Amino acid sequence: MRQEKEYLHWLLGVPRIGYLRCLRLLNHFGSAETVWEANEADFQNVPSISQKEVSAILTSRQTYSFAEQEQFLKRHSIRLLDRNDPEYPPLLLQIFDPPHLLYIQGELLPEDEHALAVVGSRHPTNYGSLVTNKLTSELAVAGITIVSGLAKGIDALAHEAALQANGRTIAVLAGGLLNLYPSENKPLARRIVQQGALLSEFHPLAPAHPGMFPVRNRIISGISRAVLIMEAARKSGSLITADQAIEQSRDVFAVPGPITSPLSQGTNDLIRQGARLVTGMEDIWEEYPDWRPVSGDLSTASPIPMSPEEKRLLDLIGYGAVHAEHLLRSANLAVGTVYRLLLEMELKGWVKQMPGQMYMKGNV
């Protein structure tokens, strides 16, 4: 006997139908299985469904193979979760409109109920990047699952920091699992599958488009206990996530930023409107005392491995402030390598860049 999630997968993949028309059909018929069994006359009173779309559904049923699709999903290690599956995220079931179907690569675990969404600008400043790396790493070390959207900027930095800390992370996509956007984050996505999961409610082959991002954002906040906005301008998709979190009765945290930075205007506005200000982990532990590490000290966590080249640069920096020119002359490394390592070490919080291309040690 076929399961409803198999019919949902079929319906999402019918040409010309897509996500929104699928929802209209489900609202009208009550289930995807009923859509499969419907005859042409049954579609006459469905709102906003044209005759061409009805023909696409009827034609699809003639050639569709459930067995072939089962093999297709298995080949790509994709599993289907509907609202009745034990693995379906419990927090997500609490929102107004939980997805009928989730596609997943990787694994969801019970401890993922202790999840925090971390989102922000696609073009963060050095300040936003450093704060994201520091706070996300500490959260991951404490056993908190980091949820984000695999976008450029803050999202990717949050996932990366969680992975570097050997923590768990979940990426929620605005397109299909086999049509990753942005494509440059495919290597990151493969690593996330090993330490968490990729989730999407869109057909695996569906390309991302602008209308999917707000839909995706409600899942980011929906599977999380709270949302932390790192850096965001006033007109930012991250603020949509914050609004959805509020509608879902989730807590919203925000990191303050310089009043002169456009990328801090959105976060500063959120704080003014009542979001919890975060300047360090203590602000989060106060709100969620059950998340606080038992030892109360994150320094006992396993450190991020340091390469010999990174150690060489740290030794050259010493305990004062050193100009980049000194590092370039003394490190015996290619110029591009030095600047790349300095950026990576800055993101890890190991060095800080000061005005005038001066560098000093950070948290290491």
N, C-alpha and C positions, 0 to 999 in steps of 0.2 A: 504493500500500500504506500502510495506517494505521500510525502509530508508537505505541509503548507510551505515550508521554506524552499522546497524544490520548485513549487509553482511560482513563488515570489521571484526566484532567480530567473526562471523563464520569462516572466512578465517584464522584469527590469531590462532584459536583453532584447526585447522585441524592437525591431527598427521602427523609428518614428514615435515610440512611446516615451521612453526616458523616465526620469524620476517623478516629475510633477504629474504627468498623465497617469503614471502608475498609482499615485496616491488618489487621484480622482476616481479611478476604477475601483480601488479598494474601498473607498468611502461609499461608492454606489452599490457594489456587489457584496461587500462584506469579507471576501477572501479572494486570493489569487486563484484558488482551485475553482471557485465559482466562475471566475472570468474564463478559465480554460474550458469549462463545460458550457458556457453561454453560446446561444446561436445568434445569428446576425440581428434578428429582431430585438433581442434583449439589449442591444447597445443603443437603441433609438433614443432613449431618454437620458443617456449619460451626458452630463454637462461638459462642454468644451472638448468633445471627442468627435473628430471628423470621420467621414466615410472612408477616407484614405487610411486613417489610423485603424479603423475597424477592419478593413481589408488586410492590413499588415498583421493584425492579431490572428485573423482566420488563416492567413497563408502560413504564418509561423507555426501554427499547430500541426500543419500537414508535414512539415519537414523536421520538426524539433525532436531531438533524441535525448531523453533524460539520462540514458546510460552514457552517451558521449560526453554530456556535460559533467556528469559525475567524474569521469576520467580526466576531463579538462581541469576541474578544480583540484583533484588529487595530484595531478602532474605539477601544479603550481603551489602545492601545500596550502591551499585555501580551504577554510572551513566556513560553513554557514551557521549562523546563530539566529534563531528567532526568539520572540519574547518568552517562549516556554522552555528554552534551553537552560539547564542549571548553570552553565557558564556565562550566560548573558549577565552583564554587569548590573548588580542589584541597585546601585545608585541611579543608573540610567532609567530603570523602570519607574522611578519616582517622578520623572519630569512629565510635563503635559503631553508631549508627543514623542515618546521613545520610538526609535526606528523599528519598522516591521521586521527588517532583516539587517544583520551585520555580517560583513565579510571580514575574516580575520586570518592573518598570518602570524605565527608565533603562539604565545600562550598567555592567557589571563589567569592570575592566581588570586586566592582569597585575600592576600595582603594588599592587593591593588585597591581595596576599598579605602586604604590610607593613601589617597592620591591627591596631588596638588597640581593644578594646571598652571603652567608658566608660559606667558605669551608677551609679545611686545613688537617693537618696530622691525621691519624688514631691513632697515638701514641704521642699525644702532650706532651710537657714539662709542668711543673708547670707554667712557664711564658706564654706559649701559651694558657693554660686553663684559667688563670686569665684574660688575655687580651680579649679572646673570650667572657667570661662572662661579663666583664665590657662594652665593646663596643656594644655587641649584646643587652644587657639589655637596654642601653641608646637609641639605635635605635628603639627597640620595644616600649619603653615608648613614644618616639616621634611619633609613629604611622606608622613606617616603617615595612612592612611585611618582615619577614626573610625567605629566601629560602635556603634550603640545601638538602643533599642527604640521611639523616637518617643513615649514616655510623657511625662506632665507632669513638671516638675521637672528633675532632673539630665539625663535623656535628651534633652529638648528643648534644654536649654542647651548640651549637647555638640554636637548637630547644628548649632545656630545658630553656635556659636563656630567650628566647622570651615568653615561657609559664609562667615562674615565674613572668615576668613583665606584665602579662595579655595582651600580644600583640598577633599579628597574625603570624602564621608561616606555610609554605608549604614545604612538603617533596616530592622530586621526586625520585622514586624508580628505581633500575636497575633490577627489576624482577616484578612479578605479585603482585597485592595488597593482594592476599590471600596466597602468598608464601614469606612473608617478610624476608628480609635479612638485617642485621643479626637478628636472631630470638630473641636475648636478648633485642632488641629494640621494641618488640611488645607492651609492656605497654606504651612506649613513643609514638608510632604511634597512639594508641587509644586516647591519650590525644590531639595529634595534630589534629585529626578529629574534636574535639570539639572547637578548636580555629583556624581553618584553613582548610587544605586539604592535602590528600595524592594523588599524581598523578603518573600515569605510562602509557606508550604507549604499554606495553606488556600485553598479555592475563593474566587475574587474577591468573591463576594457573601456569604461567611460572616461573621456577626457575631462580635465578640470575646466570649469568656466566660472566667471565672476559670481554668478548667482548661487553657486554651490558653497562658497565660503561661509556666508552667514548660516546656511543650513548645517554645515560641518561644525561651526563654532558652538552650536548648542550641545553637541555631543562632547566636545572638549570640556565644557563646564559641567555637563550632565554626569559624566563618570568621575568627577572630582569632588572632594569635600569643599574645596575653596579654589579661588583663582587669584594668582599673583601677577599683576601687571608690572612689568619691569621698566619699560620706556615706551611712551606712545604720544603721538601728536594728537591734537584735538579731533581731527577727522581720521580716525584709525580703526581698522578692523578689530583691534584688541579691545576697543571700547564697546563694540558690539558684543564681544564675548562677556565683558563685564556686565552689560545690560541683561544679557541672557542669564548670567549667573544669579543676578538679583531676582529675576523672574522665577528662577528655579529654587529660590531660598538658599542659595549658596553664599558663603562669605566672600568678600572681595578685599584683597590686600593690594597695596600699591607702594612702589618705591619712589620717594620724592627725588626731584632732580633740580638742577640749576634753573632759576627763574628766567635766565637768558636763553635757555635752550628750547627751541620749538618742540623737540621730542620729549620734553618733560611737561609740557603744558597739559596734556591729557591726563597724565598720572597725578599731577598736582591738583587738577580739577576734581579728580575722583576723591582724593583725600579731603578736599574742601567739602565735598558732597557726602562724606561719611565713610569712605573706604578706610580700612585700618592701615595706618602708616607703618611701613616696615623699613627699619634701618639696620636690622640684624636678626639673627635667628630667634632671639629672646622674644621678639614681638609675635612670632608665630607660635612658639612654645606656650606663651601666655594664653593664646586663644585655644590651642589644642594641647593641653598638658599631657594627654596620652601619647602624643607624638615625640615628646622629649626623650632623648637617649637615656637609658637607665643610668649610665655612668655620669650623665650631665657633662661629659667632656668628649668632644669630637676628635680630639687629638690622638685618641687611641686607634682611630681608623687606619686601615692600610693606606700608605701614601701612594700618590700617583707615581708610577715609575718615571725616573729621570734618565735621559740619555746622556752619554759621555759628553756630547757637544753642549747640551744644556748646562751640565755641571761646570764645564770649562768657562762658559759665559758668566755663570753665577760667581765662580771664583775670581774672575776678572773684575766683576762689579764690586765684590767685597762688601763693606758695610758703610760705604759712603755713596756719593752720586758720581757716576762716570759718564763721560760723553760718548756718543755712538762712535765717533772717530777712533777713540782709544780701543774700543771693542773690535772695530774693523781691522785695526793695525795688529792687534795682539792675539786674536782668536785663531789665526791660521785657518780660516774658513772663507769660502766664497762670500762676496758681499750679499748676494741674494739669500744665501743660507743664513747669514747672521740676522738679517732683517726678518726672515721667516721665523727663525727660532725665537727672536725677541717678541714677535707678535704672539706666537703660541704660548710663550712663557707669561706674557702679559695676561692672556685670556685665562691661564691657570692660576693667576694671582701670585706668581713667583717673582715677577719684576713689576715695577711701576715706571711708566714714562713720565718724566717731568718736563717742564718748559725748556726749550732750547736743545732738544734731542739728548737730554740727560736721563740716565736710567739708574734706579736704585732697587734694592731687594724689596720684595713684597712679603706675602705670607708663605714662608718656606723654612 
